Amino acid sequence: MSTVLRVDARISGIRVTDESITAELVDGRTVSVPLAWSWRLMDATPEQRANLRLIGSGQGVHWPELDEDISVRGMLDGVPAERPRRS
């Protein structure tokens, strides 16, 4: 009999470039998504992108100047943020 142990993904480090958002996970995995998945980060300056903090014991990242949050689950599941539509 085999037993499957589910481990919640947690971020240990994050890197944002002009092209991507890359998270290093505590279990050794690396996940990267296009920067375009976050329109707020896409529109931000490099300094604003660098001002971040891990939240929820590494379950996500918060950019206080931008009011932007990205979860590791969203990165793993492939959930980009949609830009609000203007009326």
PyMOL commands that set and color helices and strands:
alter all, ss='L'
color gray80, all
select helices_A, chain A and resi 35-37+39-43+46-50+56-58+72-77
alter helices_A, ss='H'
color red, helices_A
select strands_A, chain A and resi 11-16+20-25+30-34+53-55+60-63+68-71
alter strands_A, ss='S'
color yellow, strands_A
deselect
rebuild
show_as cartoon
